[in-house]
Amino acid sequence: MTRKRVLFLCTGNSARSQMAEALLRHYAGDWFEVYSAGTEPKGVHPLTLRVLSEIGIDASQQTSKSLQVYQGKMNFDYLITVCADAERNCPYFPGQGMRLHWPFEDPAAGEETEDAKLQKFRRVRDQIAARIRAWLDELGLPTNPSE
């Protein structure tokens, strides 16, 4: 079976798209090749790694990448934008299959205390996880049996 390729896209590729990449790989890595990128990559936010680690996912090897790393070089079955800016600013590119938009709040935005920001990262992580599970259910695919 050929695995479908999925690209999660946001602006900074620091939080939401990184979480989505790690979560989909965790839940259904047997079914998908999973990637993420940003229109203006900023590096992986440390709280992204922390909140994923809290649920047993090690994303420490993931890196923040520009959309241009993939544009014109790789075909994707699904392009999923996870923020409004990426949805507006992402051009169509050859090899793009189905385009989906799943908007999530940017957990890195704002001037909250560290504890409040951590809570926001956890909330967004859980929202992304729920959306991915629902999508897998829509596709009729099982999630990782250990979950």
Protein Blocks (a to p, Z undefined) as FASTA:
>chain_A
ZZdddddddfkommmmmmmmmmmmmmmmmmpccddddfbdgbjafklmmmmmmnopafkl
pccddfklmgopaccfbdcdfbfklmmmmccdehiacddddddddfkgcjddfklmmmmm
mmmmmmmmmmmmmmmmmnopacdfkZZ
